[in-house]
Amino acid sequence: MATPSTGANNSIPAVRNQVEVQVGLVGDAQVGKTSLMVKYVQNIYDKEYTQTLGVNFLKRKVSIRSTDIIFSIMDLGGQREFINMLPIATVGSSVIIFLFDLTRPETLSSIKEWYRQAYGLNDSAIPILVGTKYDLLIDLDPEYQEQISRTSMKYAQVMNAPLIFCSTAKSINIQKIFKIALAKIFNLTLTIPEINEIGDPLLIYKHLGGQQHRHHNKSQDRKSHNIRKPSSSPSSKAPSPGVNT
């Protein structure tokens, strides 16, 4: 007589479902798209990454109960000559992550155009707004920190996008970006606490993004043209924009 520990059925591996999820990374050159992708997939950080020419991609598997989720992450080069390759990173993506450099406010201003073009190609993707290089932001003038934080909050509201400040150099909020992406795609409940204090690495997601973005109000697109641009001069202490973290 078979026992629970030796029964024949126990030798049959559980059937696992597999789902592939495409995620697009877009934003200006040198904002840290490649370093975010490599840090998340390979847990490697190297500040000397060369600029992406065209589109790079990596994959990572994560498991939720009986399902394996395969993240297929598309990293689009930020130079304008690669804009014709934007469909590769956006069409078919469940989530589009819009990245900007917290120490270069002009890269946040550029998000409006990135969003307009990406949304024109795929208006069902869930947007996530990510500010990179938080480890460098905290060395800047407190007044600038408040300004860039509040302006990015306004962008996130207009885009209906979760807002996350991260640092690949210091491993701040990297895993949480993709946990939030997964939760928004599959309507899962997250217990990650939000962070909304100016000066801290912002993590605001509970009432932004998700399935409701698929019924996005077109008036939000008109509002995006009225977002005030942040100051273009953060501080004399701002690091060189050539460092890609």
C-alpha positions in Angstrom: 0.0 0.0 0.0 1.5 3.3 -1.0 2.1 5.9 1.7 1.9 9.7 1.3 5.7 9.8 1.2 6.2 7.0 -1.3 3.1 7.0 -3.4 3.5 6.9 -7.2 1.7 10.2 -7.6 4.4 12.0 -5.6 6.9 11.2 -8.4 5.0 13.3 -10.9 6.2 16.8 -10.9 3.6 19.5 -10.5 2.6 21.1 -13.7 3.7 24.8 -13.8 2.2 27.5 -16.0 4.6 29.8 -17.8 3.7 33.4 -18.8 6.0 35.8 -20.7 5.7 39.4 -19.8 7.4 42.1 -22.0 8.6 45.3 -20.3 9.9 48.3 -22.2 12.5 50.7 -20.8 12.5 54.2 -22.5 14.0 57.5 -21.7 16.8 59.8 -22.6 20.4 58.7 -23.1 22.5 58.1 -20.0 19.6 58.0 -17.6 20.4 54.4 -16.5 18.1 52.1 -18.5 20.8 49.5 -19.2 22.2 49.5 -15.6 18.7 49.0 -14.2 18.0 46.1 -16.5 21.4 44.4 -15.8 21.1 45.0 -12.1 17.7 43.4 -11.9 18.5 40.5 -14.1 22.1 39.7 -13.3 22.6 41.7 -10.0 25.6 43.4 -11.5 26.4 47.1 -11.4 29.0 48.8 -13.5 29.0 52.6 -13.9 31.0 52.3 -17.2 28.2 50.9 -19.4 28.5 52.0 -23.0 25.4 53.6 -24.5 22.8 51.3 -26.0 22.8 51.2 -29.7 19.3 50.3 -30.8 17.6 47.8 -28.5 19.1 45.4 -25.9 17.1 42.8 -24.0 17.5 40.4 -21.1 15.2 37.9 -19.5 14.6 36.9 -15.9 12.3 34.3 -14.4 10.3 34.8 -11.2 7.8 32.4 -9.7 4.4 33.0 -8.2 2.8 30.0 -6.7 2.4 27.5 -9.6 3.3 30.0 -12.3 6.7 31.0 -13.8 6.8 34.6 -15.0 9.4 35.3 -17.7 10.2 39.0 -17.8 11.4 40.0 -21.2 13.0 43.4 -20.7 13.6 45.7 -23.7 16.1 48.5 -23.3 15.8 51.2 -26.0 18.8 53.5 -26.7 17.9 57.0 -25.7 19.5 58.8 -28.7 17.0 60.3 -31.1 18.3 58.3 -34.0 16.9 55.2 -32.4 13.3 56.6 -32.1 12.3 54.5 -35.2 13.0 51.4 -33.0 10.5 52.5 -30.3 7.9 50.0 -31.5 10.3 47.1 -30.6 10.3 48.2 -27.0 6.7 49.3 -26.7 4.4 47.3 -29.0 3.5 44.1 -27.1 4.8 45.4 -23.7 2.5 45.0 -20.7 4.4 47.6 -18.9 6.5 50.6 -20.1 8.9 52.0 -17.6 9.8 55.7 -18.3 13.1 56.6 -16.8 14.7 60.0 -16.0 17.8 61.1 -14.2 17.0 62.8 -10.9 20.1 65.0 -11.2 19.2 66.2 -14.8 15.7 67.8 -14.8 15.7 68.1 -18.6 15.4 64.3 -18.7 12.2 64.5 -16.7 10.9 67.2 -19.1 11.6 64.7 -22.0 9.3 62.2 -20.5 6.3 64.1 -21.9 7.4 63.4 -25.4 8.5 59.8 -24.7 5.1 59.1 -23.1 3.2 60.7 -26.1 5.1 58.6 -28.6 5.0 55.3 -26.6 1.3 55.8 -25.7 0.6 56.4 -29.4 2.0 52.9 -30.2 0.5 51.1 -27.2 -2.2 52.7 -25.2 -2.9 49.6 -23.1 0.5 49.3 -21.5 0.8 50.2 -17.8 3.2 53.1 -17.3 5.7 53.3 -14.4 7.7 56.5 -13.9 11.2 55.9 -12.4 13.7 58.5 -11.2 17.3 57.1 -11.3 20.5 58.0 -9.4 18.8 58.7 -6.1 22.2 58.2 -4.4 23.4 61.3 -6.2 20.2 63.3 -5.7 20.6 63.3 -1.9 23.9 65.2 -2.3 22.2 68.1 -4.0 20.6 71.2 -2.6 17.5 70.4 -0.5 15.5 73.0 -2.5 16.3 71.2 -5.7 15.4 67.8 -4.2 12.0 69.1 -3.3 11.4 70.7 -6.7 12.3 67.6 -8.7 10.3 65.4 -6.3 7.2 67.5 -6.5 7.4 67.9 -10.3 7.9 64.1 -10.8 4.8 63.6 -8.6 2.8 65.8 -10.9 4.0 63.9 -13.9 3.1 60.6 -12.3 -0.4 61.8 -11.5 -1.0 63.0 -15.1 0.4 59.7 -16.5 -1.5 57.7 -14.0 1.8 55.9 -13.3 3.4 54.6 -10.1 6.4 56.7 -9.2 9.6 55.2 -7.9 13.0 56.7 -7.1 15.8 54.2 -7.4 19.6 53.7 -7.3 21.3 50.8 -9.1 24.6 51.8 -7.4 23.1 51.4 -3.9 20.5 48.7 -4.8 17.6 51.0 -3.7 14.1 50.0 -4.9 15.4 47.9 -7.9 13.4 44.7 -7.0 10.4 46.8 -6.0 10.0 48.3 -9.5 9.4 44.9 -11.0 7.3 43.6 -8.1 5.0 46.6 -8.6 5.0 46.0 -12.3 3.9 42.4 -11.7 1.2 43.4 -9.2 -0.3 46.0 -11.6 -0.3 43.5 -14.6 -2.0 40.7 -12.7 -4.0 42.8 -10.2 -2.1 41.4 -7.2 -2.1 42.8 -3.7 1.2 44.2 -2.4 2.1 45.0 1.2 5.2 47.1 0.3 4.8 50.3 2.3 4.7 53.5 0.3 7.3 56.3 0.7 6.1 59.8 0.0 8.4 62.0 2.2 10.4 64.5 0.2 14.1 63.6 0.5 13.4 59.9 0.8 13.4 57.4 -2.2 9.8 57.9 -3.3 7.7 54.8 -3.8 4.1 55.8 -4.6 2.0 53.1 -6.4 -1.2 52.1 -4.6 -3.7 54.3 -6.5 -1.7 54.7 -9.8 -1.4 52.5 -12.8 -3.1 49.0 -13.0 -5.9 47.8 -15.1 -7.7 51.1 -14.8 -5.0 52.6 -17.1 -6.5 50.6 -20.0 -9.5 53.0 -19.7 -7.3 56.1 -19.6 -9.2 59.3 -19.8 -8.1 61.2 -23.0 -8.3 64.4 -21.0 -5.2 63.3 -19.2 -3.3 63.5 -22.5 -4.3 67.1 -22.9 -3.2 67.9 -19.3 0.3 66.5 -20.1 0.9 69.5 -22.3 0.5 71.8 -19.3 3.0 70.3 -16.9 5.4 72.8 -15.6 9.0 72.0 -16.5 11.5 71.7 -13.6 14.4 74.1 -13.2 17.3 73.2 -15.5 20.0 74.1 -12.9 19.8 71.7 -9.9 23.0 72.8 -8.1 26.6 73.5 -8.7 27.2 70.3 -6.8 25.4 68.2 -9.5 27.6 65.3 -10.8 28.6 64.9 -14.3 25.7 63.7 -16.5 28.0 61.3 -18.2 28.0 58.9 -15.2 25.4 56.2 -15.9 24.2 54.6 -12.7 
